[in-house]
Amino acid sequence: MTNEKILEIYIAQSENVRYLSKIIVEMQRDIKVAIRNSKDFQVEVKTKMLALLYSTWSEAQFIQLVYTENGFSISEIGKIISRKNSGGISEGWEYMIDLAFQEFGDISKNIDLLNRKQKIIGLIRLHIRKSITLRNKIAHGQWKIALNSESTDINLELTREINQLDYVEICKKIKIHEYFGLIVRDLIQSPKKGFHNRYWNHVCELEQYIENTKGFSLTAAKTLLRKKMRR
């Protein structure tokens, strides 16, 4: 692989990310219309489609970040892709973050950098890993009842989670992932300048968003949207 090929893949994957972002916006609009019209079955089905889209968009962004211009070396890209293929997308995310922080040298005694790394890994585990598991079940046709990994029994916990997928919570995860993407892009492209200067701004905006939307639920969204419809 050459640097020219890395740029070519980055440009192509950026187009994929933009395209998926547009589809997500359209799906969100469709779900709002279904909520206003009390089409509960449509809300349920399209919410599962949105969950699938979210994880697909997340994975597309992962590849985009791996190939970010002036980011990882050719050998590092190969290692990240290999780790993702062997251990799954969430392990690929964590390995990519590990490599990115190596640009700072030994961070074992740098509390600030250790906290930043822990924060980013925590976002992956909280907002990406579980979504990938549910995405895989939906992608394999398990839209109502989830099976175990060997397809020899029913997975009751994942079945419950699939049927409790919440449009509002997925929208929150998408927004959180957008902040996450900004943080990781700075980390890869400009670890000692952009990441250093903008990290806390991004984190503060992210935490403010989480705080502001803490009480907003699907029930609240239904009430708000249906009230607007009656006006």
C-alpha positions, 0 to 999 in steps of 0.5 A: 500500500502507498500513501496515495492509496491511503488518501484514495481510501480515506476520500472514498470512505469519507463519502460513505460516511457522508452518505450514511449520515444523510440516510440516518437523517432521513430515517430519523424524519420517517420515525418522527412522522410515524410517532406523530401518526401513532404508527407504533409498528412502523416506529418499532421496525424503523427504530431497529433499522436506525440501530443497524444504520448507527452501527454501520455508520460507526464502522464506516467512520472507524475505517475513515479514521484509520485511513486519516491523512497524515495519521497512521503509517502503512504498517500501523494501518495493517495492524489495526485492520488485522486486529479489527478482523480478528477481534471485532470492531470494538477491539479494533477501536481500542487498538487504534486508540492504543496506537494513537496514544503511543505518539506521546511516548510513555504516558504511564506517569502522565495523569492527564493523558491517562485520564484522556485515554481512559475517557475515550476507551470508556466511550467505546465500551459504553456506546459502541460495543453493545450497539455492535452486538445488537447490530449483529443480531439484527443483521443476522435476521434476529429482529424479535428473538435473539439466539446465542452465538452458536444459534443453539438456544435463545439469548433472553437478555439480548432478546429483551434489549432488541425489543426495547430499542429506543429511538431517542436513545439511539439518536443520543448515541449518534450525537455522542458518537459525533463528539467522539469522532471529533476527539479521535480525529484530533488525536490521530491527526494532531495529537500534540496540538489539536488534541491538546487544545480542543480535547476539553472543549469537545468533552465539555460539550459532550458532557453538557449534551448528555446532561441536557438530554438526560430526562428526554425519553421516547415517551417525552418525544411522543408527547411533544411530537403529537402535541405539535401535530394537533396545533 
